[in-house]
Amino acid sequence: MNTKRIETVIAHEGRPAEGPVNRPVNRGSTVAFRSLDAFEAEATNADLRVASRYGRVGNPNSQDFEHVMAELEGGYGTVTACSGLAIIACALNAFAAPGAHILMVDTVYGPVRRFCEKRLRPLGVDIEYYDPMVGSGIEKLLRSGTRLVYLESPGSKTFEVQDVPEIAKAVKNKGIVTLLDNTWATPVFFQPLSHGIDISLHAITKYIGGHSDLFLGAAVCATKEHYYALRNCAIESGQCAGPDDLYMAMRGLRTLEVRLRRHEENARKLIDWLKTRSEVKHILYPSLPDCPGHEFWKRDFTGASGLFSMILKTKSKEDLRIFVDRLAYFPLGYSWGGYESLIVPLHLDGERSATKFAEEGQGLRLHVGLENPDDLIADLAAGFDRMKS
Ligand SMILES: *Cc1c(COP(=O)(O)O)cnc(C)c1O
């Protein structure tokens, strides 16, 4: 088994053993063979982690990247797809059959909720949303037809941390697959498989890519059985990732650990300052003691990344507009996990149904980038000053 520490896996794995250090971008659909024996041997290669019969089924760039991700989280194998949402949709398709009951965390990433409602429910999948703080209470929600339990920890936008080991334990040995979206923490700060989860999902687009210049999704599977279920679903539905994006993702991954530590440090500086500001009512971030599930974060995670939300005291949209419109270092934009800071208004309309997030005041989600934190603080301070005058 893997005894290398995470920084070593990040720097060392997924590279050619000798010659140029980095695997070049391997563009290609067709893989050519010169003998019938070789062609047929590859066509029936049973190990899909290394099969290279056709570019869509796997190429050197996807195989290297999938290998490193599996090593990082201690999985049997990884499946990649062209975006985070694509791999999540593929995983749900692989395990949620018509008539099946699936338990979906109420704080799930919005587009995944929409996929469930618009694509799975019409096919007869029974989707039930549950409170992220359910813990071992998940057991009471299980039915004979339950096939899948989906977690996202911390939750999208509101950052509730789930009791992952308790949920995994309650669900174990019942023929139910557990999936967890680990995009916020990355393998550096949280290891889902070693906390009992079957499949760990990643929008590589965010921190692992790290430069806001690619789309990629990955699912790390603990067992061979789940790996093949998901890999075959990906092959049958034509899911694959482009070699350029895979190359860029690998390049981003090499510096993941150092970037994340700085994102954490910068976020902490901003949060400590924001807590002193009278304009700020509440900050939602797993390492703050008042965050729901903070004790689970402390127990299970080794750090907190640079994404958090805050609720302002003001209820005025106009105040919000004045605050964000002239910020120098926080453009409005979706996504996060790049080297740069971002801000986005917090909209939860239609995104909670089993629980309520009813805090009054204008909400914002901030991604703290790698700029100097004092410059970021000065920028936000100027925004608050404009809001007051
Ligand atoms: C962005 C994101 C996704 C989707 O990833 P894309 O690559 O944008 O499709 C999934 N889950 C979470 C938590 C995300 O933030």
The ligand as an ORCA input file, in Angstrom:
! r2SCAN-3c Opt
* xyz 0 1
  C     -18.045     23.696     -9.308
  C     -18.547     22.561     -8.536
  C     -19.006     21.411     -9.171
  C     -19.091     21.283    -10.659
  O     -17.863     21.385    -11.303
  P     -17.749     21.906    -12.816
  O     -16.398     21.492    -13.231
  O     -17.974     23.395    -12.779
  O     -18.835     21.217    -13.601
  C     -19.406     20.361     -8.367
  N     -19.388     20.442     -7.032
  C     -18.966     21.534     -6.393
  C     -18.953     21.569     -4.905
  C     -18.538     22.640     -7.124
  O     -18.139     23.738     -6.479
*
